[in-house]
Amino acid sequence: MQISDRDVLLVIDVQNDFCTAGALAVPGGEKVVPAINRIAANFTNVVLTQDWHPSDHISFAPNHAGKQPFQTIELDYGTQVLWPTHCVQGTAGAEFHAELEIIRANLVVRKGFRRGIDSYSALFENDHRTPTGLLGYLRERELKTVFVAGLALDFCVRFSAEDARKAGFEVAVIEDACRGIDLDGSVGATHQSFRERGISTVSLEALL
């Protein structure tokens, strides 16, 4: 598969708290780093996202009396999973993994910084209306195909890929540069969603 100057690599949340020993570790999360570094060298356009929560964020289970991580609550924008406290602004857990070659990035998009709403997608917060600004950037740059990698496959990668596809971009998820949480079958549901929406999955080798 040929990569062009109108393609963009969107690298989702490769941060310490999502890697082994982190506050919300995705199994094998750090294993995406070498793959992402390899493929990023072939892209002119690279965008990183960074979860960037205040400590009192509404999605943190400790901020709700009697609630445990991975339970859910209902908010005005729908069902919200409650997470362990993670990626708090300015903490080591919110930093990018030390081996991620962030120097290749043209843009860093911080998300989840509004206390009252979570933000899985790189393009919209969880109300599906509040923009992060990335969509405007992609359109202004006249980019065409969004390749997605990072953490976690079944949450922030999935929401980002779906929103990019809905916005009219061709979307391909680089599966071996992602890792999932698999909460109640969420990885299987993600693959089903990709098939239904015309989001392709590609291997790292196919792009090298």
N, CA, C and O of each residue as an XYZ file, in Angstrom:
832
protein
N       0.851     -1.195      0.000
C       0.000      0.000      0.000
C       0.882      1.239      0.000
O       1.781      1.369      0.831
N       0.625      2.140     -0.927
C       1.440      3.342     -1.068
C       0.914      4.461     -0.171
O      -0.277      4.772     -0.193
N       1.799      5.060      0.612
C       1.451      6.191      1.466
C       1.751      7.484      0.717
O       2.825      7.637      0.135
N       0.789      8.420      0.736
C       0.966      9.672      0.003
C       0.995     10.860      0.958
O       0.780     10.713      2.161
N       1.263     12.031      0.404
C       1.301     13.257      1.197
C      -0.082     13.702      1.654
O      -0.203     14.644      2.438
N      -1.116     13.039      1.174
C      -2.486     13.361      1.603
C      -3.001     12.367      2.644
O      -4.176     12.386      3.009
N      -2.105     11.503      3.113
C      -2.433     10.574      4.188
C      -1.913     11.120      5.509
O      -0.949     11.886      5.540
N      -2.556     10.722      6.598
C      -2.117     11.145      7.925
C      -2.111      9.936      8.855
O      -3.023      9.110      8.817
N      -1.087      9.839      9.684
C      -1.031      8.830     10.733
C      -1.511      9.471     12.025
O      -0.920     10.436     12.509
N      -2.587      8.927     12.578
C      -3.180      9.421     13.815
C      -2.825      8.436     14.935
O      -3.316      7.307     14.960
N      -1.979      8.874     15.846
C      -1.457      8.024     16.919
C      -2.191      8.370     18.211
O      -2.086      9.482     18.729
N      -2.935      7.393     18.715
C      -3.864      7.639     19.817
C      -3.262      7.255     21.173
O      -2.980      6.082     21.418
N      -3.067      8.233     22.041
C      -2.885      8.048     23.490
C      -1.800      7.046     23.890
O      -2.037      6.193     24.746
N      -0.628      7.138     23.287
C       0.474      6.245     23.691
C       1.184      6.902     24.874
O       2.255      7.494     24.742
N       0.545      6.774     26.028
C       0.943      7.465     27.254
C       1.261      6.454     28.351
O       0.804      5.312     28.306
N       2.041      6.879     29.326
C       2.517      5.964     30.359
C       1.394      5.264     31.110
O       1.511      4.081     31.431
N       0.318      5.970     31.392
C      -0.763      5.357     32.164
C      -1.486      4.250     31.409
O      -2.201      3.457     32.024
N      -1.318      4.177     30.091
C      -1.947      3.119     29.301
C      -0.982      1.976     28.994
O      -1.335      1.035     28.283
N       0.233      2.060     29.530
C       1.237      1.021     29.322
C       1.428      0.231     30.613
O       0.907      0.611     31.662
N       2.170     -0.860     30.535
C       2.381     -1.729     31.696
C       2.817     -0.924     32.911
O       3.702     -0.073     32.823
N       2.183     -1.205     34.047
C       2.398     -0.535     35.331
C       1.719      0.827     35.409
O       1.831      1.511     36.426
N       1.021      1.230     34.356
C       0.279      2.480     34.390
C      -1.044      2.345     35.121
O      -1.475      1.238     35.444
N      -1.682      3.470     35.380
C      -2.925      3.493     36.159
C      -4.084      2.808     35.444
O      -4.986      2.283     36.097
N      -4.072      2.805     34.125
C      -5.120      2.162     33.323
C      -4.428      1.402     32.186
O      -4.623      1.698     31.007
N      -3.625      0.426     32.572
C      -2.762     -0.261     31.614
C      -3.573     -1.099     30.629
O      -4.418     -1.902     31.026
N      -3.305     -0.902     29.348
C      -3.823     -1.762     28.290
C      -2.837     -2.917     28.164
O      -1.636     -2.673     28.046
N      -3.299     -4.166     28.184
C      -2.361     -5.285     28.113
C      -1.407     -5.163     26.919
O      -1.838     -5.104     25.768
N      -0.117     -5.128     27.212
C       0.880     -5.007     26.157
C       0.909     -3.655     25.483
O       1.394     -3.541     24.358
N       0.405     -2.632     26.139
C       0.269     -1.322     25.505
C       1.554     -0.781     24.927
O       1.559     -0.210     23.836
N       2.651     -0.958     25.654
C       3.927     -0.398     25.188
C       4.460     -1.101     23.938
O       5.368     -0.594     23.279
N       3.897     -2.265     23.611
C       4.374     -3.002     22.438
C       4.002     -2.315     21.123
O       4.525     -2.680     20.070
N       3.112     -1.334     21.170
C       2.776     -0.608     19.942
C       3.867      0.390     19.562
O       3.914      0.843     18.419
N       4.737      0.737     20.499
C       5.686      1.832     20.265
C       6.653      1.541     19.121
O       6.777      2.377     18.227
N       7.347      0.395     19.100
C       8.256      0.148     17.968
C       7.539      0.135     16.621
O       8.069      0.631     15.627
N       6.341     -0.430     16.591
C       5.581     -0.478     15.338
C       5.215      0.920     14.874
O       5.344      1.234     13.691
N       4.758      1.764     15.794
C       4.377      3.129     15.432
C       5.598      3.913     14.966
O       5.523      4.646     13.980
N       6.710      3.767     15.657
C       7.928      4.472     15.234
C       8.353      4.061     13.831
O       8.781      4.902     13.040
N       8.239      2.775     13.517
C       8.623      2.298     12.178
C       7.748      2.913     11.103
O       8.244      3.405     10.090
N       6.438      2.882     11.334
C       5.530      3.333     10.282
C       5.513      4.855     10.188
O       5.326      5.398      9.099
N       5.706      5.557     11.310
C       5.656      7.020     11.291
C       6.735      7.613     10.394
O       6.565      8.699      9.839
N       7.833      6.905     10.257
C       8.925      7.394      9.414
C       8.509      7.514      7.956
O       9.164      8.216      7.185
N       7.418      6.835      7.562
C       6.951      6.860      6.177
C       5.878      7.915      5.917
O       5.453      8.093      4.776
N       5.436      8.617      6.963
C       4.358      9.592      6.825
C       4.895     11.015      6.890
O       5.737     11.338      7.727
N       4.392     11.859      5.994
C       4.665     13.300      6.074
C       3.842     13.934      7.184
O       4.290     14.879      7.834
N       2.628     13.410      7.400
C       1.681     13.978      8.357
C       1.463     13.002      9.511
O       0.971     11.892      9.312
N       1.832     13.426     10.715
C       1.651     12.612     11.915
C       0.996     13.474     12.986
O       1.472     14.568     13.288
N      -0.105     12.973     13.563
C      -0.810     13.662     14.644
C      -0.851     12.739     15.852
O      -1.190     11.562     15.726
N      -0.509     13.267     17.020
C      -0.608     12.520     18.274
C      -1.784     13.046     19.087
O      -2.067     14.244     19.076
N      -2.468     12.148     19.792
C      -3.446     12.599     20.780
C      -2.943     12.263     22.172
O      -2.168     11.327     22.370
N      -3.406     13.054     23.130
C      -2.958     12.918     24.516
C      -4.149     13.129     25.449
O      -4.721     14.218     25.506
N      -4.517     12.069     26.183
C      -5.517     12.214     27.232
C      -4.979     13.197     28.263
O      -3.823     13.091     28.673
N      -5.805     14.153     28.688
C      -5.286     15.268     29.501
C      -6.367     15.712     30.479
O      -6.994     16.756     30.302
N      -6.574     14.894     31.523
C      -7.711     15.080     32.419
C      -7.357     15.928     33.644
O      -6.248     15.827     34.169
N      -8.300     16.764     34.098
C      -8.167     17.344     35.440
C      -8.406     16.243     36.478
O      -9.041     15.231     36.182
N      -7.896     16.448     37.688
C      -7.996     15.393     38.710
C      -9.428     15.129     39.146
O      -9.731     14.050     39.656
N     -10.310     16.101     38.951
C     -11.714     15.927     39.355
C     -12.600     15.515     38.173
O     -13.799     15.791     38.172
N     -12.019     14.863     37.179
C     -12.770     14.537     35.967
C     -13.944     13.610     36.272
O     -13.854     12.719     37.116
N     -15.044     13.845     35.565
C     -16.290     13.124     35.822
C     -16.191     11.625     35.513
O     -17.005     10.844     36.006
N     -15.219     11.216     34.714
C     -15.104      9.809     34.347
C     -14.298      8.990     35.343
O     -14.172      7.778     35.173
N     -13.753      9.613     36.371
C     -12.916      8.899     37.335
C     -13.782      8.294     38.439
O     -14.515      9.005     39.125
N     -13.690      6.979     38.601
C     -14.494      6.293     39.614
C     -14.307      6.866     41.021
O     -15.299      6.994     41.740
N     -13.084      7.219     41.456
C     -12.934      7.753     42.816
C     -13.686      9.058     43.062
O     -13.864      9.458     44.213
N     -14.129      9.725     41.997
C     -14.890     10.961     42.161
C     -16.385     10.710     42.337
O     -17.172     11.655     42.375
N     -16.783      9.428     42.444
C     -18.195      9.062     42.634
C     -18.288      8.120     43.834
O     -17.789      6.995     43.782
N     -18.913      8.569     44.895
C     -19.000      7.779     46.125
C     -19.642      6.419     45.860
O     -20.702      6.329     45.240
N     -18.994      5.381     46.332
C     -19.545      4.038     46.228
C     -19.369      3.361     44.881
O     -19.816      2.229     44.697
N     -18.728      4.032     43.943
C     -18.546      3.457     42.609
C     -17.146      2.870     42.461
O     -16.181      3.354     43.052
N     -17.065      1.811     41.654
C     -15.805      1.147     41.381
C     -15.428      1.321     39.912
O     -16.299      1.522     39.066
N     -14.131      1.245     39.608
C     -13.716      1.305     38.205
C     -14.429      0.262     37.357
O     -14.632     -0.876     37.780
N     -14.802      0.672     36.160
C     -15.453     -0.131     35.128
C     -16.958     -0.308     35.343
O     -17.632     -0.947     34.534
N     -17.482      0.258     36.433
C     -18.924      0.414     36.521
C     -19.324      1.561     35.592
O     -18.464      2.283     35.088
N     -20.617      1.727     35.370
C     -21.082      2.788     34.480
C     -22.072      3.697     35.209
O     -22.712      3.303     36.183
N     -22.172      4.914     34.708
C     -23.185      5.859     35.164
C     -23.828      6.459     33.920
O     -23.297      6.354     32.814
N     -24.972      7.084     34.121
C     -25.655      7.767     33.030
C     -25.452      9.274     33.163
O     -25.741      9.864     34.203
N     -24.960      9.871     32.111
C     -24.782     11.320     32.052
C     -25.653     11.885     30.949
O     -26.305     11.127     30.231
N     -25.678     13.190     30.801
C     -26.591     13.776     29.825
C     -26.227     13.394     28.392
O     -27.061     13.513     27.494
N     -25.001     12.941     28.165
C     -24.612     12.514     26.821
C     -24.616     11.003     26.647
O     -24.200     10.496     25.605
N     -25.090     10.272     27.673
C     -25.213      8.815     27.536
C     -24.482      8.066     28.632
O     -24.136      8.637     29.666
N     -24.250      6.778     28.397
C     -23.597      5.913     29.371
C     -22.104      6.204     29.419
O     -21.441      6.286     28.385
N     -21.587      6.359     30.629
C     -20.168      6.654     30.821
C     -19.534      5.552     31.664
O     -19.977      5.284     32.781
N     -18.497      4.917     31.126
C     -17.693      3.994     31.921
C     -16.882      4.803     32.925
O     -16.324      5.847     32.587
N     -16.822      4.317     34.154
C     -15.988      4.952     35.168
C     -14.612      4.288     35.175
O     -14.501      3.066     35.268
N     -13.584      5.099     35.078
C     -12.223      4.601     34.938
C     -11.406      4.863     36.198
O     -11.738      5.763     36.968
N     -10.355      4.098     36.418
C      -9.382      4.516     37.434
C      -8.824      5.901     37.063
O      -8.772      6.254     35.885
N      -8.421      6.660     38.043
C      -7.816      7.971     37.772
C      -6.574      7.774     36.901
O      -5.684      6.993     37.238
N      -6.527      8.495     35.776
C      -5.430      8.283     34.818
C      -5.182      9.551     34.009
O      -6.062     10.400     33.866
N      -3.968      9.658     33.487
C      -3.582     10.746     32.577
C      -3.997     12.118     33.124
O      -4.575     12.940     32.413
N      -3.692     12.334     34.377
C      -3.991     13.632     34.996
C      -2.979     14.655     34.504
O      -1.779     14.387     34.439
N      -3.482     15.812     34.165
C      -2.661     16.888     33.592
C      -1.380     17.119     34.398
O      -1.423     17.300     35.615
N      -0.258     17.110     33.709
C       1.009     17.431     34.340
C       1.686     16.303     35.091
O       2.763     16.500     35.653
N       1.073     15.110     35.114
C       1.675     13.982     35.824
C       2.495     13.116     34.872
O       2.356     13.195     33.652
N       3.352     12.291     35.465
C       4.173     11.382     34.653
C       3.304     10.409     33.870
O       3.653     10.023     32.755
N       2.177     10.011     34.444
C       1.295      9.075     33.752
C       0.711      9.634     32.479
O       0.371      8.879     31.568
N       0.587     10.966     32.397
C       0.016     11.599     31.210
C       1.050     11.815     30.110
O       0.697     12.156     28.981
N       2.315     11.618     30.434
C       3.359     11.839     29.441
C       3.361     10.729     28.391
O       2.957      9.597     28.657
N       3.822     11.081     27.199
C       3.991     10.059     26.169
C       5.050      9.046     26.611
O       5.980      9.379     27.345
N       4.889      7.810     26.152
C       5.888      6.780     26.427
C       7.258      7.283     25.973
O       7.387      7.865     24.896
N       8.263      7.059     26.788
C       9.584      7.650     26.552
C      10.190      7.237     25.214
O      10.985      7.983     24.642
N       9.826      6.060     24.711
C      10.424      5.576     23.467
C       9.619      5.959     22.226
O      10.034      5.664     21.105
N       8.478      6.610     22.416
C       7.700      7.081     21.273
C       8.408      8.283     20.649
O       8.725      9.253     21.339
N       8.651      8.213     19.355
C       9.404      9.278     18.680
C       8.465     10.434     18.320
O       8.029     10.584     17.179
N       8.175     11.241     19.341
C       7.183     12.304     19.166
C       7.691     13.438     18.285
O       6.909     14.286     17.854
N       8.989     13.462     18.015
C       9.538     14.525     17.183
C       8.933     14.500     15.783
O       8.975     15.510     15.080
N       8.371     13.368     15.365
C       7.785     13.259     14.027
C       6.415     13.927     13.927
O       5.896     14.117     12.828
N       5.837     14.278     15.054
C       4.461     14.782     15.042
C       4.381     16.222     14.547
O       5.190     17.065     14.935
N       3.404     16.498     13.690
C       3.090     17.858     13.262
C       2.156     18.556     14.241
O       2.117     19.785     14.304
N       1.400     17.762     15.009
C       0.354     18.311     15.870
C       0.114     17.358     17.031
O       0.144     16.139     16.856
N      -0.124     17.914     18.225
C      -0.570     17.149     19.384
C      -1.946     17.669     19.781
O      -2.113     18.863     20.033
N      -2.929     16.778     19.837
C      -4.295     17.134     20.230
C      -4.540     16.609     21.634
O      -4.507     15.399     21.861
N      -4.787     17.508     22.578
C      -5.136     17.094     23.936
C      -6.652     16.991     24.058
O      -7.393     17.844     23.571
N      -7.093     15.927     24.720
C      -8.531     15.686     24.836
C      -8.882     15.257     26.260
O      -8.029     14.798     27.020
N     -10.160     15.420     26.597
C     -10.616     15.042     27.925
C     -10.277     16.055     29.000
O     -10.288     15.725     30.186
N      -9.973     17.298     28.598
C      -9.573     18.296     29.593
C     -10.757     19.037     30.194
O     -10.588     19.779     31.161
N     -11.958     18.850     29.640
C     -13.153     19.451     30.248
C     -13.676     18.505     31.333
O     -13.907     17.324     31.072
N     -13.859     19.021     32.535
C     -14.205     18.183     33.677
C     -15.466     17.347     33.449
O     -15.524     16.188     33.859
N     -16.471     17.927     32.799
C     -17.790     17.324     32.770
C     -18.089     16.423     31.597
O     -19.233     16.003     31.425
N     -17.086     16.112     30.776
C     -17.346     15.252     29.628
C     -16.080     14.488     29.272
O     -14.983     15.046     29.263
N     -16.249     13.197     28.978
C     -15.106     12.393     28.572
C     -14.887     12.553     27.075
O     -15.749     13.065     26.361
N     -13.737     12.114     26.615
C     -13.380     12.338     25.221
C     -12.544     11.160     24.735
O     -11.328     11.127     24.925
N     -13.206     10.198     24.110
C     -12.485      9.058     23.537
C     -11.924      9.419     22.162
O     -10.751      9.183     21.874
N     -12.772      9.988     21.330
C     -12.408     10.269     19.944
C     -11.427     11.431     19.845
O     -11.456     12.365     20.647
N     -10.562     11.347     18.845
C      -9.641     12.446     18.561
C     -10.349     13.624     17.898
O      -9.790     14.718     17.825
N     -11.583     13.410     17.411
C     -12.284     14.444     16.660
C     -13.405     15.121     17.439
O     -13.638     16.319     17.282
N     -14.102     14.352     18.280
C     -15.232     14.894     19.040
C     -15.230     14.316     20.445
O     -14.794     13.187     20.669
N     -15.722     15.105     21.383
C     -15.906     14.592     22.726
C     -17.121     13.657     22.754
O     -17.805     13.490     21.744
N     -17.383     13.051     23.914
C     -18.349     11.956     23.953
C     -19.806     12.368     23.756
O     -20.688     11.512     23.699
N     -20.063     13.661     23.653
C     -21.407     14.079     23.259
C     -21.579     14.031     21.750
O     -22.670     14.274     21.233
N     -20.493     13.714     21.041
C     -20.470     13.609     19.566
C     -20.749     14.950     18.877
O     -21.032     14.988     17.679
N     -20.668     16.043     19.633
C     -20.913     17.373     19.070
C     -19.758     18.332     19.297
O     -19.440     19.138     18.423
N     -19.127     18.253     20.462
C     -18.076     19.204     20.812
C     -16.778     18.820     20.100
O     -16.222     17.756     20.374
N     -16.286     19.668     19.191
C     -15.100     19.305     18.406
C     -13.804     19.523     19.181
O     -13.716     20.398     20.042
N     -12.808     18.712     18.859
C     -11.468     18.905     19.427
C     -10.646     19.875     18.592
O      -9.629     20.387     19.060
N     -11.076     20.130     17.366
C     -10.313     20.957     16.441
C      -9.577     20.155     15.382
O      -9.123     20.712     14.382
N      -9.457     18.835     15.597
C      -8.705     18.017     14.644
C      -9.393     17.934     13.288
O      -8.724     17.941     12.255
N     -10.719     17.854     13.279
C     -11.431     17.745     12.009
C     -11.124     18.944     11.111
O     -10.868     18.784      9.918
N     -11.152     20.142     11.690
C     -10.824     21.333     10.905
C      -9.406     21.284     10.371
O      -9.152     21.682      9.234
N      -8.483     20.799     11.184
C      -7.086     20.680     10.766
C      -6.964     19.734      9.566
O      -6.290     20.055      8.588
N      -7.612     18.576      9.643
C      -7.526     17.600      8.554
C      -8.104     18.172      7.259
O      -7.561     17.962      6.175
N      -9.209     18.892      7.394
C      -9.841     19.465      6.194
C      -9.029     20.619      5.628
O      -8.877     20.730      4.412
N      -8.515     21.464      6.478
C      -7.697     22.586      6.007
C      -6.444     22.095      5.281
O      -5.993     22.707      4.313
N      -5.898     20.995      5.760
C      -4.709     20.426      5.134
C      -5.042     19.601      3.899
O      -4.147     19.142      3.191
N      -6.345     19.412      3.643
C      -6.843     18.639      2.499
C      -6.309     17.209      2.519
O      -5.919     16.655      1.491
N      -6.303     16.631      3.718
C      -5.876     15.242      3.860
C      -7.036     14.321      3.503
O      -8.202     14.700      3.611
N      -6.701     13.109      3.079
C      -7.716     12.228      2.497
C      -7.915     10.944      3.285
O      -9.050     10.567      3.577
N      -6.828     10.270      3.634
C      -6.917      8.980      4.306
C      -6.287      9.072      5.682
O      -5.171      9.567      5.840
N      -7.025      8.584      6.683
C      -6.564      8.607      8.067
C      -6.188      7.178      8.463
O      -7.030      6.280      8.462
N      -4.931      6.986      8.795
C      -4.460      5.715      9.331
C      -4.371      5.859     10.845
O      -3.767      6.808     11.346
N      -4.974      4.918     11.577
C      -5.086      5.055     13.029
C      -4.306      3.939     13.719
O      -4.376      2.778     13.318
N      -3.562      4.310     14.763
C      -2.823      3.355     15.581
C      -2.856      3.839     17.022
O      -3.166      5.002     17.281
N      -2.538      2.949     17.965
C      -2.417      3.370     19.352
C      -3.301      2.629     20.320
O      -3.576      1.442     20.144
N      -3.758      3.346     21.365
C      -4.419      2.752     22.521
C      -5.694      3.517     22.874
O      -5.738      4.742     22.766
N      -6.683      2.822     23.277
C      -6.883      1.389     23.158
C      -7.775      1.140     21.939
O      -8.641      1.949     21.606
N      -7.541      0.004     21.286
C      -8.251     -0.323     20.056
C      -9.753     -0.175     20.187
O     -10.405      0.377     19.300
N     -10.312     -0.667     21.296
C     -11.759     -0.781     21.442
C     -12.403      0.435     22.100
O     -13.603      0.424     22.372
N     -11.629      1.472     22.358
C     -12.203      2.713     22.882
C     -11.735      3.911     22.055
O     -12.422      4.310     21.115
N     -10.599      4.482     22.383
C     -10.219      5.735     21.723
C      -9.833      5.542     20.261
O     -10.106      6.416     19.438
N      -9.208      4.423     19.919
C      -8.935      4.138     18.507
C     -10.254      3.952     17.759
O     -10.453      4.519     16.685
N     -11.135      3.167     18.327
C     -12.426      2.903     17.669
C     -13.219      4.198     17.452
O     -13.675      4.455     16.337
N     -13.388      5.008     18.486
C     -14.179      6.233     18.359
C     -13.553      7.188     17.353
O     -14.260      7.843     16.587
N     -12.225      7.265     17.357
C     -11.539      8.148     16.418
C     -11.740      7.689     14.984
O     -12.014      8.498     14.098
N     -11.603      6.386     14.757
C     -11.778      5.837     13.409
C     -13.208      6.040     12.920
O     -13.426      6.412     11.767
N     -14.179      5.798     13.794
C     -15.583      5.953     13.401
C     -15.911      7.406     13.072
O     -16.610      7.680     12.097
N     -15.413      8.333     13.878
C     -15.705      9.742     13.626
C     -15.026     10.233     12.348
O     -15.599     11.029     11.603
N     -13.817      9.762     12.099
C     -13.133     10.155     10.866
C     -13.873      9.619      9.643
O     -13.992     10.311      8.631
N     -14.364      8.398      9.737
C     -15.120      7.810      8.625
C     -16.434      8.569      8.411
O     -16.813      8.861      7.276
N     -17.112      8.878      9.497
C     -18.374      9.614      9.409
C     -18.157     10.989      8.786
O     -19.045     11.514      8.115
N     -16.989     11.568      9.004
C     -16.672     12.897      8.464
C     -16.266     12.842      6.993
O     -16.034     13.880      6.374
N     -16.179     11.636      6.433
C     -15.937     11.513      5.008
C     -14.544     11.085      4.596
O     -14.236     11.033      3.405
N     -13.698     10.778      5.566
C     -12.344     10.335      5.245
C     -12.313      8.828      4.991
O     -13.112      8.079      5.553
N     -11.391      8.398      4.149
C     -11.040      6.982      4.113
C     -10.271      6.688      5.395
O      -9.427      7.479      5.816
N     -10.566      5.544      6.013
C      -9.951      5.235      7.304
C      -9.427      3.809      7.295
O     -10.106      2.882      6.855
N      -8.212      3.654      7.789
C      -7.611      2.328      7.944
C      -6.979      2.244      9.327
O      -6.219      3.128      9.722
N      -7.291      1.190     10.054
C      -6.718      0.960     11.375
C      -5.563     -0.027     11.227
O      -5.730     -1.112     10.669
N      -4.394      0.357     11.731
C      -3.207     -0.507     11.661
C      -3.252     -1.433     12.871
O      -2.804     -1.070     13.959
N      -3.799     -2.637     12.670
C      -4.150     -3.494     13.804
C      -2.968     -3.901     14.657
O      -3.078     -3.936     15.882
N      -1.838     -4.211     14.037
C      -0.708     -4.653     14.846
C       0.061     -3.489     15.462
O       1.107     -3.691     16.078
N      -0.452     -2.276     15.298
C       0.067     -1.111     16.012
C      -0.973     -0.604     17.012
O      -0.947      0.561     17.410
N      -1.890     -1.493     17.415
C      -2.922     -1.191     18.415
C      -2.963     -2.321     19.450
O      -2.520     -3.437     19.179
N      -3.493     -2.024     20.620
C      -3.816     -3.025     21.627
C      -5.151     -2.635     22.241
O      -5.482     -1.453     22.333
N      -5.928     -3.656     22.669
C      -7.257     -3.403     23.213
C      -7.380     -3.757     24.685
O      -6.547     -4.472     25.242
N      -8.433     -3.245     25.302
C      -8.757     -3.567     26.693
C      -9.648     -4.804     26.752
O      -9.476     -5.660     27.619
N     -10.591     -4.892     25.835
C     -11.598     -5.966     25.749
C     -12.464     -6.034     27.003
O     -12.427     -7.007     27.756
N     -13.232     -4.991     27.200
C     -14.170     -4.877     28.311
C     -15.528     -5.376     27.846
O     -16.184     -4.726     27.032
N     -15.959     -6.531     28.359
C     -17.260     -7.118     28.004
C     -17.424     -7.307     26.496
O     -18.462     -6.971     25.926
N     -16.386     -7.849     25.860
C     -16.475     -8.142     24.428
C     -16.288     -6.950     23.523
O     -16.699     -6.983     22.364
N     -15.670     -5.890     24.033
C     -15.574     -4.651     23.254
C     -14.657     -4.760     22.037
O     -14.837     -4.016     21.073
N     -13.671     -5.674     22.056
C     -12.817     -5.830     20.878
C     -13.608     -6.430     19.718
O     -13.504     -5.960     18.585
N     -14.395     -7.461     19.999
C     -15.237     -8.049     18.954
C     -16.238     -7.056     18.401
O     -16.472     -7.007     17.194
N     -16.831     -6.261     19.285
C     -17.788     -5.247     18.845
C     -17.104     -4.189     17.981
O     -17.712     -3.650     17.057
N     -15.851     -3.896     18.280
C     -15.091     -2.927     17.488
C     -14.871     -3.437     16.071
O     -15.073     -2.697     15.108
N     -14.460     -4.688     15.937
C     -14.248     -5.251     14.602
C     -15.547     -5.281     13.797
O     -15.546     -5.022     12.594
N     -16.650     -5.599     14.469
C     -17.947     -5.600     13.801
C     -18.303     -4.193     13.320
O     -18.781     -4.020     12.199
N     -18.074     -3.213     14.151
C     -18.350     -1.829     13.784
C     -17.523     -1.395     12.590
O     -18.026     -0.727     11.687
N     -16.249     -1.776     12.584
C     -15.386     -1.406     11.461
C     -15.916     -1.994     10.155
O     -15.946     -1.313      9.130
N     -16.327     -3.245     10.194
C     -16.869     -3.877      8.975
C     -18.112     -3.147      8.497
O     -18.265     -2.899      7.301
N     -18.997     -2.802      9.416
C     -20.260     -2.160      9.053
C     -20.049     -0.763      8.481
O     -20.833     -0.308      7.649
N     -19.009     -0.088      8.916
C     -18.789      1.304      8.508
C     -17.798      1.464      7.362
O     -17.529      2.583      6.925
N     -17.260      0.368      6.879
C     -16.295      0.470      5.787
C     -14.936      0.974      6.215
O     -14.211      1.589      5.433
N     -14.590      0.703      7.484
C     -13.257      1.031      7.995
C     -12.373     -0.190      7.793
O     -12.681     -1.270      8.296
N     -11.292     -0.027      7.071
C     -10.440     -1.171      6.769
C      -9.415     -1.381      7.888
O      -9.083     -0.459      8.633
N      -8.933     -2.596      7.982
C      -7.832     -2.908      8.879
C      -6.658     -3.365      8.035
O      -6.819     -4.160      7.109
N      -5.490     -2.866      8.357
C      -4.293     -3.189      7.582
C      -3.180     -3.602      8.536
O      -3.217     -3.276      9.723
N      -2.200     -4.316      8.017
C      -1.047     -4.710      8.821
C       0.080     -3.714      8.626
O       0.130     -2.984      7.637
N       0.978     -3.704      9.590
C       2.147     -2.840      9.494
C       2.955     -3.166      8.250
O       3.397     -2.265      7.537
N       3.144     -4.435      7.995
C       3.981     -4.841      6.850
C       3.402     -4.362      5.528
O       4.145     -4.071      4.591
N       2.080     -4.279      5.450
C       1.463     -3.839      4.194
C       1.784     -2.379      3.874
O       1.652     -1.941      2.731
N       2.206     -1.632      4.898
C       2.475     -0.207      4.710
C       3.962      0.103      4.575
O       4.345      1.240      4.303
N       4.794     -0.917      4.767
C       6.247     -0.681      4.726
C       6.830     -1.073      3.384
O       8.036     -0.942      3.173
